[in-house]
Amino acid sequence: MRAPVRKAYVIRFFQLVTAKQLAEAERELQRIKEKIERTEWNHGYYRALQGMLLTRRNNNDQYSFFTSLDHNDKQTINNARKDFQERSESRLYADYDRGYFSAWAEYMRVLIKMQRTAMPISVTKPTPAQIITHAQPPTSDANSPAQTSLANWQEKQTRVENAEPTL
């Protein structure tokens, strides 16, 4: 009937979305898409994951469940998990819908587990030095204004690597 994708990929995706590490979450979602079997249930599950990512990225929808969810309110999360779980098991819904609700139930379960294990719900933003250290050089397209800044980027990278750490 359905062959769900490995839970490790999905749990990692949930953790990344919760921490607002959206670029990495998008890469994880792509891995999930490549490995998922093509069924209606999986299609609904994948669409729920995709919707979570898009909603988190466009964090301005006041009517969205995801943006209005208090990630630290255990009771609300547990009630939502139960509701999504009941819907995912109900035969009143099509396979696509049950897959969709299953993804949300799983996300609520992961949020609860993250609270129990004291995993951080959010992460701190990187410092400018961390961003520069992990930045990629501009593309080498000759028509791009970034080409002229390649030397500037390399110079900054060298300064960051040689800089004294401050406490």
DSSP file (Angstrom, degrees, kcal/mol; ACC not computed):
  #  RESIDUE AA STRUCTURE BP1 BP2  ACC     N-H-->O    O-->H-N    N-H-->O    O-->H-N    TCO  KAPPA ALPHA  PHI   PSI    X-CA   Y-CA   Z-CA
    1    1 A M              0   0    0      0, 0.0     2,-0.4     0, 0.0    40,-0.2   0.000 360.0 360.0 360.0 -61.0    0.0    0.0    0.0
    2    2 A R        -     0   0    0     39,-0.1    36,-0.0    38,-0.1    38,-0.0  -0.999 360.0-161.5-140.1 143.6    2.5    2.6    1.1
    3    3 A A        -     0   0    0     -2,-0.4    34,-0.7    34,-0.1    36,-0.1  -0.840  24.9-150.2-121.5  91.4    6.3    2.6    1.5
    4    4 A P        -     0   0    0      0, 0.0     3,-0.1     0, 0.0    -2,-0.0  -0.219  22.3-104.5 -64.0 152.2    7.1    5.6    3.7
    5    5 A V        -     0   0    0      1,-0.2     5,-0.1    32,-0.1    31,-0.1  -0.316  56.7 -70.5 -70.0 158.5   10.5    7.2    3.2
    6    6 A R    >>  -     0   0    0      1,-0.2     4,-1.3     2,-0.1     3,-0.7  -0.242  40.9-133.6 -55.0 134.0   13.1    6.6    5.9
    7    7 A K  H 3> S+     0   0    0      1,-0.2     4,-3.3     2,-0.2     5,-0.3   0.802 100.7  66.8 -61.6 -30.9   12.2    8.3    9.1
    8    8 A A  H 3> S+     0   0    0      1,-0.2     4,-2.1     2,-0.2    -1,-0.2   0.903 102.1  47.0 -59.7 -40.8   15.7    9.7    9.6
    9    9 A Y  H <> S+     0   0    0     -3,-0.7     4,-2.2     2,-0.2    -1,-0.2   0.923 115.2  45.5 -64.8 -44.0   15.3   11.9    6.5
   10   10 A V  H  X S+     0   0    0     -4,-1.3     4,-2.6     2,-0.2    -2,-0.2   0.917 112.4  49.6 -68.9 -43.9   11.9   13.1    7.6
   11   11 A I  H  X S+     0   0    0     -4,-3.3     4,-2.5     1,-0.2    -1,-0.2   0.918 111.4  49.8 -62.2 -42.7   12.9   13.8   11.2
   12   12 A R  H  X S+     0   0    0     -4,-2.1     4,-2.4    -5,-0.3    -1,-0.2   0.918 109.8  51.9 -61.4 -42.4   15.9   15.7   10.0
   13   13 A F  H  X S+     0   0    0     -4,-2.2     4,-2.7     1,-0.2     5,-0.2   0.935 109.9  48.9 -58.3 -47.5   13.6   17.7    7.7
   14   14 A F  H  X S+     0   0    0     -4,-2.6     4,-2.5     1,-0.2    -2,-0.2   0.908 111.1  49.8 -60.4 -43.0   11.3   18.5   10.7
   15   15 A Q  H  X S+     0   0    0     -4,-2.5     4,-2.0     1,-0.2    -1,-0.2   0.909 112.5  47.3 -63.1 -41.6   14.2   19.6   12.8
   16   16 A L  H  <>S+     0   0    0     -4,-2.4     5,-2.8     2,-0.2     4,-0.3   0.905 112.5  48.4 -67.2 -42.1   15.6   21.9   10.1
   17   17 A V  H ><5S+     0   0    0     -4,-2.7     3,-1.2     3,-0.2    -2,-0.2   0.919 111.9  49.9 -64.3 -43.0   12.2   23.5    9.4
   18   18 A T  H 3<5S+     0   0    0     -4,-2.5    -1,-0.2     1,-0.3    -2,-0.2   0.891 112.4  47.1 -62.2 -39.8   11.6   24.1   13.1
   19   19 A A  T 3<5S-     0   0    0     -4,-2.0   104,-0.5    -5,-0.2    -1,-0.3   0.433 113.6-120.7 -81.9   1.1   15.1   25.7   13.4
   20   20 A K  T < 5 +     0   0    0     -3,-1.2     2,-1.3    -4,-0.3    -3,-0.2   0.807  65.3 144.0  61.1  32.7   14.4   27.8   10.3
   21   21 A Q     >< +     0   0    0     -5,-2.8     4,-2.1     1,-0.2    -1,-0.2  -0.654  20.5 165.1 -94.0  74.5   17.4   26.3    8.5
   22   22 A L  H  >  +     0   0    0     -2,-1.3     4,-2.3     1,-0.2    -1,-0.2   0.801  61.6  55.3 -74.2 -33.4   15.4   26.4    5.3
   23   23 A A  H  > S+     0   0    0      2,-0.2     4,-1.6     1,-0.2    -1,-0.2   0.937 114.1  42.1 -64.7 -44.5   18.1   25.9    2.7
   24   24 A E  H  > S+     0   0    0      1,-0.2     4,-2.2     2,-0.2    -2,-0.2   0.876 112.6  54.6 -68.6 -36.8   19.2   22.7    4.3
   25   25 A A  H  X S+     0   0    0     -4,-2.1     4,-2.5     1,-0.2    -2,-0.2   0.884 106.0  52.8 -63.0 -37.6   15.6   21.7    4.8
   26   26 A E  H  X S+     0   0    0     -4,-2.3     4,-1.9     2,-0.2    -1,-0.2   0.891 108.4  49.7 -66.0 -38.6   15.0   22.2    1.1
   27   27 A R  H  X S+     0   0    0     -4,-1.6     4,-1.9     2,-0.2    -2,-0.2   0.900 111.3  49.4 -65.1 -39.5   17.9   19.9    0.3
   28   28 A E  H  X S+     0   0    0     -4,-2.2     4,-2.2     1,-0.2    -2,-0.2   0.896 108.8  52.9 -66.0 -39.2   16.6   17.3    2.7
   29   29 A L  H  X S+     0   0    0     -4,-2.5     4,-2.5     1,-0.2    -1,-0.2   0.878 106.6  53.2 -62.8 -37.5   13.1   17.6    1.1
   30   30 A Q  H  X S+     0   0    0     -4,-1.9     4,-2.0     2,-0.2    -1,-0.2   0.899 107.6  50.8 -64.2 -40.2   14.8   17.0   -2.3
   31   31 A R  H  X S+     0   0    0     -4,-1.9     4,-1.4     2,-0.2    -2,-0.2   0.913 110.5  49.8 -61.7 -42.0   16.4   13.8   -0.9
   32   32 A I  H  X S+     0   0    0     -4,-2.2     4,-1.5     1,-0.2     3,-0.4   0.930 109.0  51.7 -62.2 -45.0   13.0   12.7    0.3
   33   33 A K  H  < S+     0   0    0     -4,-2.5    -1,-0.2     1,-0.2    -2,-0.2   0.881 108.9  50.9 -60.1 -39.3   11.4   13.3   -3.1
   34   34 A E  H  < S+     0   0    0     -4,-2.0    -1,-0.2     1,-0.2    -2,-0.2   0.807 117.1  38.9 -68.8 -29.4   14.0   11.3   -4.8
   35   35 A K  H  < S+     0   0    0     -4,-1.4    -1,-0.2    -3,-0.4    -2,-0.2   0.569  90.7 105.4 -99.4 -10.4   13.6    8.3   -2.5
   36   36 A I  S  < S-     0   0    0     -4,-1.5     2,-0.2    -3,-0.2    -4,-0.0  -0.481  70.8-121.4 -78.6 139.8    9.8    8.3   -2.1
   37   37 A E        -     0   0    0    -34,-0.7     2,-1.4    -2,-0.2     5,-0.1  -0.526  31.6-108.2 -75.3 145.8    7.7    5.7   -3.9
   38   38 A R        +     0   0    0     -2,-0.2     2,-0.3     4,-0.1    -1,-0.1  -0.610  67.5 129.2 -83.9  91.0    5.0    7.2   -6.2
   39   39 A T     >  -     0   0    0     -2,-1.4     4,-2.2     1,-0.1     5,-0.1  -0.903  68.5-112.7-132.9 164.5    1.7    6.5   -4.4
   40   40 A E  H  > S+     0   0    0     -2,-0.3     4,-2.2     2,-0.2     5,-0.2   0.913 117.7  52.1 -63.2 -42.5   -1.2    8.8   -3.5
   41   41 A W  H  > S+     0   0    0      1,-0.2     4,-2.2     2,-0.2    -1,-0.2   0.943 112.2  45.0 -59.9 -48.8   -0.5    8.5    0.2
   42   42 A N  H  > S+     0   0    0      1,-0.2     4,-3.0     2,-0.2    -1,-0.2   0.848 109.1  57.0 -64.7 -34.2    3.2    9.5   -0.3
   43   43 A H  H  X S+     0   0    0     -4,-2.2     4,-2.4     2,-0.2    -1,-0.2   0.923 109.4  45.0 -63.6 -43.5    2.1   12.3   -2.6
   44   44 A G  H  X S+     0   0    0     -4,-2.2     4,-1.8     2,-0.2    -2,-0.2   0.894 113.4  50.8 -64.4 -40.3    0.0   13.8    0.2
   45   45 A Y  H  X S+     0   0    0     -4,-2.2     4,-1.9     2,-0.2    -2,-0.2   0.935 112.1  46.4 -62.5 -47.6    2.7   13.2    2.7
   46   46 A Y  H  X S+     0   0    0     -4,-3.0     4,-2.8     1,-0.2    -2,-0.2   0.899 109.7  53.9 -63.3 -41.6    5.3   15.0    0.5
   47   47 A R  H  X S+     0   0    0     -4,-2.4     4,-2.4     1,-0.2    -1,-0.2   0.857 106.5  52.6 -63.9 -34.6    2.9   17.9   -0.3
   48   48 A A  H  X S+     0   0    0     -4,-1.8     4,-2.2     2,-0.2    -1,-0.2   0.930 110.8  47.2 -64.8 -44.3    2.5   18.4    3.5
   49   49 A L  H  X S+     0   0    0     -4,-1.9     4,-2.1     1,-0.2    -2,-0.2   0.925 112.5  49.5 -61.5 -44.2    6.2   18.6    3.9
   50   50 A Q  H  X S+     0   0    0     -4,-2.8     4,-2.5     1,-0.2    -1,-0.2   0.902 110.3  50.8 -61.6 -41.8    6.5   21.0    1.0
   51   51 A G  H  X S+     0   0    0     -4,-2.4     4,-2.7     2,-0.2     5,-0.2   0.872 107.0  54.0 -64.4 -38.0    3.8   23.1    2.4
   52   52 A M  H  X S+     0   0    0     -4,-2.2     4,-2.4     2,-0.2    -1,-0.2   0.933 110.8  46.4 -60.4 -45.8    5.5   23.3    5.8
   53   53 A L  H  X S+     0   0    0     -4,-2.1     4,-2.2     2,-0.2    -2,-0.2   0.933 114.1  46.6 -63.5 -46.9    8.7   24.5    4.1
   54   54 A L  H  X S+     0   0    0     -4,-2.5     4,-2.4     1,-0.2    -1,-0.2   0.900 113.3  48.9 -64.0 -40.7    6.9   27.1    2.0
   55   55 A T  H  < S+     0   0    0     -4,-2.7     6,-0.3     1,-0.2    -1,-0.2   0.900 111.5  49.2 -65.9 -40.3    4.9   28.4    5.0
   56   56 A R  H >< S+     0   0    0     -4,-2.4     3,-0.5    -5,-0.2    -1,-0.2   0.880 111.7  49.8 -66.2 -37.1    8.0   28.6    7.1
   57   57 A R  H 3< S+     0   0    0     -4,-2.2     2,-1.0     1,-0.3    -2,-0.2   0.912 114.0  44.5 -67.4 -43.2    9.8   30.5    4.3
   58   58 A N  T >< S+     0   0    0     -4,-2.4     2,-1.8    -5,-0.2     3,-0.9  -0.560  76.2 174.1 -99.4  66.4    6.9   33.0    3.9
   59   59 A N  T <   +     0   0    0     -2,-1.0    -1,-0.1    -3,-0.5    -3,-0.1   0.077  53.9  86.1 -69.3  28.8    6.4   33.5    7.6
   60   60 A N  T 3   +     0   0    0     -2,-1.8     2,-1.0    -5,-0.1    -1,-0.3   0.322  50.1 110.7-115.0   8.9    3.8   36.3    7.1
   61   61 A D    X   -     0   0    0     -3,-0.9     3,-1.3    -6,-0.3     6,-0.2  -0.734  44.2-171.2 -88.7 103.6    0.5   34.3    6.8
   62   62 A Q  T 3  S+     0   0    0     -2,-1.0    -1,-0.2     1,-0.3    -3,-0.0   0.682  83.3  53.7 -69.5 -16.6   -1.4   35.1   10.0
   63   63 A Y  T 3  S+     0   0    0     -3,-0.1    -1,-0.3     4,-0.0     2,-0.2   0.478  82.6 111.5 -96.1  -2.9   -4.1   32.5    9.2
   64   64 A S    <>  -     0   0    0     -3,-1.3     4,-1.6     1,-0.1     5,-0.1  -0.500  64.7-141.8 -74.7 136.5   -1.6   29.6    8.7
   65   65 A F  H  > S+     0   0    0     -2,-0.2     4,-0.9     1,-0.2    -1,-0.1   0.900 100.9  54.6 -59.4 -41.4   -1.7   26.8   11.3
   66   66 A F  H  4 S+     0   0    0      1,-0.2     3,-0.5     2,-0.2    -1,-0.2   0.907 109.9  42.9 -65.0 -44.3    2.1   26.6   11.1
   67   67 A T  H  4 S+     0   0    0     -6,-0.2    -1,-0.2     1,-0.2    -2,-0.2   0.774 115.6  49.4 -75.7 -24.4    2.8   30.2   11.8
   68   68 A S  H  < S+     0   0    0     -4,-1.6     2,-0.3    -7,-0.1    -1,-0.2   0.553  87.0 108.6 -88.8  -7.0    0.3   30.4   14.6
   69   69 A L     <  -     0   0    0     -4,-0.9     2,-0.9    -3,-0.5    -5,-0.0  -0.544  66.3-140.0 -74.2 127.4    1.5   27.3   16.3
   70   70 A D    >   -     0   0    0     -2,-0.3     3,-1.7     1,-0.1     7,-0.2  -0.798  10.2-158.8 -86.5 108.1    3.3   27.9   19.6
   71   71 A H  T 3  S+     0   0    0     -2,-0.9    -1,-0.1     1,-0.3    44,-0.1   0.560  88.6  52.3 -67.5  -7.7    6.2   25.4   19.4
   72   72 A N  T 3  S+     0   0    0      1,-0.1     2,-1.1    43,-0.0    -1,-0.3   0.425  81.6  97.2-107.9  -0.7    6.6   25.4   23.2
   73   73 A D    <>  -     0   0    0     -3,-1.7     4,-2.2     1,-0.2     5,-0.2  -0.765  51.9-173.2 -92.9  98.0    3.0   24.7   24.2
   74   74 A K  H  > S+     0   0    0     -2,-1.1     4,-2.7     1,-0.2     5,-0.2   0.875  80.3  52.8 -60.3 -41.4    2.9   21.0   24.9
   75   75 A Q  H  > S+     0   0    0      2,-0.2     4,-2.5     1,-0.2    -1,-0.2   0.928 110.8  45.8 -64.4 -45.8   -0.8   20.7   25.3
   76   76 A T  H  > S+     0   0    0      2,-0.2     4,-2.4     1,-0.2    -1,-0.2   0.916 114.6  48.3 -63.3 -43.3   -1.7   22.4   22.0
   77   77 A I  H  X S+     0   0    0     -4,-2.2     4,-2.6    -7,-0.2    -2,-0.2   0.914 112.4  48.5 -63.8 -42.8    0.9   20.4   20.1
   78   78 A N  H  X S+     0   0    0     -4,-2.7     4,-2.2     2,-0.2    -2,-0.2   0.900 111.8  49.1 -66.4 -40.4   -0.4   17.1   21.7
   79   79 A N  H  X S+     0   0    0     -4,-2.5     4,-2.2    -5,-0.2    -1,-0.2   0.909 112.3  48.5 -63.8 -41.5   -4.0   18.0   20.9
   80   80 A A  H  X S+     0   0    0     -4,-2.4     4,-2.9     2,-0.2     5,-0.2   0.908 109.8  52.7 -64.6 -41.3   -3.0   18.8   17.3
   81   81 A R  H  X S+     0   0    0     -4,-2.6     4,-2.7     1,-0.2    -2,-0.2   0.925 109.9  48.0 -60.2 -44.7   -1.1   15.5   17.0
   82   82 A K  H  X S+     0   0    0     -4,-2.2     4,-2.6     2,-0.2    -1,-0.2   0.916 112.7  48.6 -61.7 -43.7   -4.1   13.5   18.2
   83   83 A D  H  X S+     0   0    0     -4,-2.2     4,-2.1     2,-0.2    -2,-0.2   0.937 114.2  44.8 -63.2 -47.1   -6.4   15.3   15.7
   84   84 A F  H  X S+     0   0    0     -4,-2.9     4,-2.3     1,-0.2    -1,-0.2   0.890 112.8  52.6 -64.3 -38.2   -4.0   14.8   12.8
   85   85 A Q  H  X S+     0   0    0     -4,-2.7     4,-1.3    -5,-0.2    -2,-0.2   0.919 108.8  49.1 -64.4 -43.6   -3.5   11.2   13.9
   86   86 A E  H  X S+     0   0    0     -4,-2.6     4,-0.9     1,-0.2     3,-0.3   0.913 112.9  47.6 -61.4 -42.5   -7.2   10.5   13.9
   87   87 A R  H  < S+     0   0    0     -4,-2.1     3,-0.4     1,-0.2     6,-0.2   0.871 108.3  54.8 -66.8 -36.8   -7.7   12.0   10.5
   88   88 A S  H  < S+     0   0    0     -4,-2.3    -1,-0.2     1,-0.2    -2,-0.2   0.764 113.2  42.6 -69.2 -23.1   -4.7   10.1    9.1
   89   89 A E  H  < S+     0   0    0     -4,-1.3     2,-0.2    -3,-0.3    -1,-0.2   0.549  90.4 107.8 -97.3  -9.7   -6.4    6.8   10.2
   90   90 A S    ><  -     0   0    0     -4,-0.9     3,-1.0    -3,-0.4     8,-0.1  -0.501  60.3-150.2 -75.9 133.8   -9.9    7.7    9.2
   91   91 A R  T 3  S+     0   0    0     -2,-0.2    -1,-0.1     1,-0.2     4,-0.1   0.491  89.0  81.0 -78.6  -3.9  -11.3    5.8    6.2
   92   92 A L  T 3  S+     0   0    0     -5,-0.1     2,-0.3     2,-0.1    -1,-0.2   0.718  86.7  68.9 -71.9 -19.6  -13.4    8.9    5.4
   93   93 A Y  S <  S-     0   0    0     -3,-1.0     2,-0.0    -6,-0.2     0, 0.0  -0.714  87.7-114.3-102.0 151.3  -10.4   10.5    3.8
   94   94 A A     >  -     0   0    0     -2,-0.3     4,-2.5     1,-0.1     5,-0.2  -0.270  37.3 -99.9 -72.3 166.3   -8.7    9.5    0.6
   95   95 A D  H  > S+     0   0    0      1,-0.2     4,-2.5     2,-0.2     5,-0.2   0.890 123.5  55.5 -56.2 -42.3   -5.1    8.1    0.6
   96   96 A Y  H  > S+     0   0    0      1,-0.2     4,-2.2     2,-0.2    -1,-0.2   0.934 110.4  45.0 -56.8 -47.9   -3.7   11.5   -0.4
   97   97 A D  H  > S+     0   0    0      1,-0.2     4,-2.9     2,-0.2     5,-0.2   0.891 111.4  52.2 -65.2 -41.1   -5.4   13.2    2.6
   98   98 A R  H  X S+     0   0    0     -4,-2.5     4,-2.0     1,-0.2    -1,-0.2   0.885 110.3  48.8 -64.9 -36.9   -4.3   10.5    5.0
   99   99 A G  H  X S+     0   0    0     -4,-2.5     4,-1.9    -5,-0.2    -2,-0.2   0.911 111.1  50.7 -64.7 -42.2   -0.8   10.9    3.9
  100  100 A Y  H  X S+     0   0    0     -4,-2.2     4,-1.5    -5,-0.2    -2,-0.2   0.942 113.3  44.0 -60.1 -49.9   -1.0   14.6    4.3
  101  101 A F  H  X S+     0   0    0     -4,-2.9     4,-2.6     1,-0.2    -1,-0.2   0.831 108.6  59.1 -67.4 -31.6   -2.4   14.3    7.9
  102  102 A S  H  X S+     0   0    0     -4,-2.0     4,-2.6    -5,-0.2    -1,-0.2   0.895 103.1  52.5 -63.1 -39.7    0.2   11.6    8.7
  103  103 A A  H  X S+     0   0    0     -4,-1.9     4,-2.3     1,-0.2    -1,-0.2   0.926 111.6  45.8 -62.0 -44.2    3.0   14.1    7.9
  104  104 A W  H  X S+     0   0    0     -4,-1.5     4,-2.3     2,-0.2    -2,-0.2   0.898 111.9  50.9 -67.0 -40.0    1.5   16.6   10.2
  105  105 A A  H  X S+     0   0    0     -4,-2.6     4,-2.2     1,-0.2    -2,-0.2   0.917 111.4  48.9 -62.1 -42.3    0.9   14.0   13.0
  106  106 A E  H  X S+     0   0    0     -4,-2.6     4,-2.4     2,-0.2    -2,-0.2   0.895 109.3  52.3 -64.4 -40.2    4.5   13.0   12.6
  107  107 A Y  H  X S+     0   0    0     -4,-2.3     4,-2.4     2,-0.2    -2,-0.2   0.917 109.4  49.0 -62.9 -42.4    5.7   16.6   12.8
  108  108 A M  H  X S+     0   0    0     -4,-2.3     4,-2.2     2,-0.2    -1,-0.2   0.896 110.2  52.1 -63.4 -39.1    3.7   17.1   16.0
  109  109 A R  H  X S+     0   0    0     -4,-2.2     4,-2.4     1,-0.2    -2,-0.2   0.915 109.9  48.5 -62.0 -42.7    5.3   13.9   17.4
  110  110 A V  H  X S+     0   0    0     -4,-2.4     4,-2.8     2,-0.2    -2,-0.2   0.895 109.1  53.0 -66.0 -39.8    8.8   15.1   16.6
  111  111 A L  H  X S+     0   0    0     -4,-2.4     4,-1.8     2,-0.2    -1,-0.2   0.922 110.2  48.2 -59.9 -43.3    8.1   18.5   18.2
  112  112 A I  H  X S+     0   0    0     -4,-2.2     4,-2.2     1,-0.2    -2,-0.2   0.920 112.7  48.3 -62.4 -43.8    7.0   16.7   21.4
  113  113 A K  H  X S+     0   0    0     -4,-2.4     4,-2.4     1,-0.2     6,-0.3   0.887 107.9  54.9 -64.9 -38.6   10.1   14.6   21.3
  114  114 A M  H  <>S+     0   0    0     -4,-2.8     5,-2.3     1,-0.2    -1,-0.2   0.871 109.3  48.5 -62.5 -35.9   12.3   17.6   20.8
  115  115 A Q  H ><5S+     0   0    0     -4,-1.8     3,-0.8     3,-0.2    -2,-0.2   0.907 111.3  49.4 -69.4 -41.6   10.7   19.2   23.9
  116  116 A R  H 3<5S+     0   0    0     -4,-2.2    -2,-0.2     1,-0.2    -1,-0.2   0.887 115.3  42.3 -65.3 -39.8   11.3   16.0   26.0
  117  117 A T  T 3<5S-     0   0    0     -4,-2.4    -1,-0.2    -5,-0.2    -2,-0.2   0.360 110.9-120.8 -90.7   6.5   14.9   15.6   25.0
  118  118 A A  T < 5 +     0   0    0     -3,-0.8    -3,-0.2     1,-0.2    -4,-0.1   0.806  51.5 166.1  58.6  31.8   15.5   19.4   25.3
  119  119 A M      < -     0   0    0     -5,-2.3    -1,-0.2    -6,-0.3     2,-0.1  -0.567  48.4 -96.1 -72.0 142.4   16.6   19.7   21.7
  120  120 A P        -     0   0    0      0, 0.0    -1,-0.1     0, 0.0     3,-0.1  -0.399  27.1-158.8 -65.5 132.1   16.7   23.3   20.7
  121  121 A I  S    S+     0   0    0      1,-0.1     2,-0.3    -2,-0.1    -6,-0.0   0.806  81.9  22.0 -77.1 -31.3   13.5   24.4   19.0
  122  122 A S  S    S-     0   0    0   -103,-0.1     2,-0.3  -102,-0.0  -103,-0.1  -0.938  74.3-142.9-132.8 158.2   15.3   27.3   17.5
  123  123 A V        -     0   0    0   -104,-0.5     2,-0.1    -2,-0.3    -2,-0.0  -0.844  27.7-102.3-118.0 157.0   18.9   28.0   16.7
  124  124 A T        -     0   0    0     -2,-0.3     3,-0.1     1,-0.1    -1,-0.0  -0.430  40.7-103.8 -75.9 152.9   20.8   31.2   17.0
  125  125 A K        -     0   0    0     -2,-0.1    -1,-0.1     1,-0.1     2,-0.0  -0.494  42.7-104.3 -73.2 145.5   21.6   33.2   13.9
  126  126 A P        -     0   0    0      0, 0.0    -1,-0.1     0, 0.0    -3,-0.0  -0.351  34.5-111.9 -69.8 151.7   25.2   32.8   12.7
  127  127 A T     >  -     0   0    0      1,-0.1     4,-2.1    -3,-0.1     3,-0.3  -0.378  30.4-106.0 -74.9 161.1   27.6   35.7   13.2
  128  128 A P  H  > S+     0   0    0      0, 0.0     4,-2.5     0, 0.0     5,-0.2   0.866 122.3  55.8 -56.7 -35.8   28.9   37.7   10.2
  129  129 A A  H  > S+     0   0    0      1,-0.2     4,-2.4     2,-0.2     5,-0.1   0.896 107.2  49.0 -64.1 -38.7   32.3   36.0   10.6
  130  130 A Q  H  > S+     0   0    0     -3,-0.3     4,-2.0     2,-0.2    -1,-0.2   0.888 110.7  50.8 -67.3 -37.6   30.6   32.6   10.4
  131  131 A I  H  X S+     0   0    0     -4,-2.1     4,-0.6     2,-0.2    -2,-0.2   0.931 112.2  45.8 -64.9 -44.9   28.7   33.6    7.3
  132  132 A I  H >< S+     0   0    0     -4,-2.5     3,-0.8     1,-0.2    -2,-0.2   0.909 111.4  52.9 -65.0 -41.1   31.9   34.9    5.6
  133  133 A T  H 3< S+     0   0    0     -4,-2.4    -1,-0.2     1,-0.2    -2,-0.2   0.879 117.8  36.6 -61.9 -38.0   33.8   31.7    6.6
  134  134 A H  H 3< S+     0   0    0     -4,-2.0    -1,-0.2    -5,-0.1    -2,-0.2   0.371  93.2 118.1 -97.3   5.0   31.1   29.5    5.1
  135  135 A A    <<  -     0   0    0     -3,-0.8    -3,-0.1    -4,-0.6    -4,-0.0  -0.322  61.5-127.5 -71.4 154.4   30.3   31.7    2.1
  136  136 A Q        -     0   0    0      1,-0.1     3,-0.1    -2,-0.0    -1,-0.1  -0.770  29.9-103.3 -97.8 146.9   30.8   30.5   -1.4
  137  137 A P        -     0   0    0      0, 0.0     3,-0.1     0, 0.0    13,-0.1  -0.343  46.9 -93.2 -65.8 152.0   32.8   32.6   -3.9
  138  138 A P        -     0   0    0      0, 0.0    15,-0.0     0, 0.0     0, 0.0  -0.198  51.8 -88.2 -60.1 158.3   30.8   34.5   -6.4
  139  139 A T        -     0   0    0      1,-0.1    11,-0.1    -3,-0.1     5,-0.0  -0.228  29.5-125.8 -65.4 159.4   30.2   32.9   -9.8
  140  140 A S        +     0   0    0     -3,-0.1     2,-0.4    10,-0.0    -1,-0.1   0.067  57.3 142.1 -98.4  25.1   32.7   33.4  -12.5
  141  141 A D    >   -     0   0    0      1,-0.2     3,-1.6     2,-0.1     6,-0.4  -0.551  47.5-145.7 -67.3 121.0   30.3   34.7  -15.1
  142  142 A A  T 3  S+     0   0    0     -2,-0.4    -1,-0.2     1,-0.3     6,-0.1   0.771  97.6  52.1 -63.2 -27.3   32.1   37.4  -16.9
  143  143 A N  T 3  S+     0   0    0      4,-0.1    -1,-0.3     3,-0.0    -2,-0.1   0.510  92.0  96.9 -85.8  -5.0   28.9   39.5  -17.4
  144  144 A S  S X> S-     0   0    0     -3,-1.6     3,-1.3     1,-0.1     4,-0.5  -0.645  73.2-139.0 -89.3 138.9   28.1   39.3  -13.7
  145  145 A P  H >> S+     0   0    0      0, 0.0     4,-0.7     0, 0.0     3,-0.5   0.741 102.8  71.2 -64.1 -19.7   28.9   42.1  -11.3
  146  146 A A  H >4 S+     0   0    0      1,-0.2     3,-0.6     2,-0.2     4,-0.4   0.790  84.0  68.1 -66.1 -26.4   29.9   39.4   -8.9
  147  147 A Q  H X4 S+     0   0    0     -3,-1.3     3,-1.3    -6,-0.4     4,-0.4   0.900  97.3  51.7 -60.0 -40.6   33.0   38.6  -11.1
  148  148 A T  H << S+     0   0    0     -4,-0.5     4,-0.4    -3,-0.5     3,-0.3   0.756 108.2  52.7 -69.2 -22.1   34.5   41.9  -10.1
  149  149 A S  T <X S+     0   0    0     -4,-0.7     4,-2.9    -3,-0.6    -1,-0.3   0.425  80.9  93.0 -94.1   3.4   34.0   41.2   -6.5
  150  150 A L  H <> S+     0   0    0     -3,-1.3     4,-2.5    -4,-0.4     5,-0.2   0.930  89.0  46.7 -59.0 -45.4   35.7   37.8   -6.6
  151  151 A A  H  > S+     0   0    0     -4,-0.4     4,-2.3    -3,-0.3    -1,-0.2   0.896 112.0  51.4 -64.1 -39.5   39.0   39.4   -5.6
  152  152 A N  H  > S+     0   0    0     -4,-0.4     4,-2.5     2,-0.2    -2,-0.2   0.917 109.9  49.6 -62.7 -42.8   37.2   41.3   -2.8
  153  153 A W  H  X S+     0   0    0     -4,-2.9     4,-2.7     1,-0.2    -2,-0.2   0.922 111.1  48.7 -61.7 -44.7   35.7   38.0   -1.5
  154  154 A Q  H  X S+     0   0    0     -4,-2.5     4,-2.1     1,-0.2    -1,-0.2   0.884 111.2  50.6 -63.7 -38.1   39.0   36.2   -1.5
  155  155 A E  H  X S+     0   0    0     -4,-2.3     4,-2.2     2,-0.2    -1,-0.2   0.922 111.9  46.8 -65.4 -44.0   40.6   39.1    0.3
  156  156 A K  H  X S+     0   0    0     -4,-2.5     4,-2.7     2,-0.2    -2,-0.2   0.900 110.1  53.8 -62.8 -41.2   37.8   39.1    2.9
  157  157 A Q  H  X S+     0   0    0     -4,-2.7     4,-2.2     1,-0.2    -1,-0.2   0.910 109.4  48.0 -60.5 -42.3   38.1   35.3    3.3
  158  158 A T  H  X S+     0   0    0     -4,-2.1     4,-1.8     2,-0.2    -1,-0.2   0.905 111.2  50.6 -65.7 -42.0   41.9   35.7    3.9
  159  159 A R  H  X S+     0   0    0     -4,-2.2     4,-0.9     1,-0.2    -2,-0.2   0.906 110.9  48.8 -63.7 -41.3   41.3   38.4    6.5
  160  160 A V  H >< S+     0   0    0     -4,-2.7     3,-0.5     1,-0.2    -1,-0.2   0.911 111.5  49.2 -64.7 -42.3   38.7   36.3    8.4
  161  161 A E  H 3< S+     0   0    0     -4,-2.2    -1,-0.2     1,-0.2    -2,-0.2   0.826 116.8  42.2 -67.1 -31.2   41.0   33.3    8.4
  162  162 A N  H 3< S+     0   0    0     -4,-1.8    -1,-0.2    -5,-0.2    -2,-0.2   0.507  91.0 114.1 -93.5  -5.2   43.9   35.4    9.7
  163  163 A A  S << S-     0   0    0     -4,-0.9    -3,-0.0    -3,-0.5     3,-0.0  -0.317  71.9-113.5 -69.7 147.6   41.8   37.4   12.3
  164  164 A E        -     0   0    0      1,-0.1     2,-0.1    -2,-0.0    -1,-0.1  -0.619  36.3-111.9 -75.9 135.5   42.4   37.0   16.0
  165  165 A P        -     0   0    0      0, 0.0     2,-0.4     0, 0.0    -1,-0.1  -0.468  30.5-148.2 -68.6 140.1   39.4   35.5   17.7
  166  166 A T              0   0    0     -2,-0.1    -3,-0.0     1,-0.1     0, 0.0  -0.880 360.0 360.0-110.3 143.6   37.6   37.9   20.0
  167  167 A L              0   0    0     -2,-0.4    -1,-0.1     0, 0.0     0, 0.0   0.381 360.0 360.0-112.1 360.0   35.8   36.8   23.2
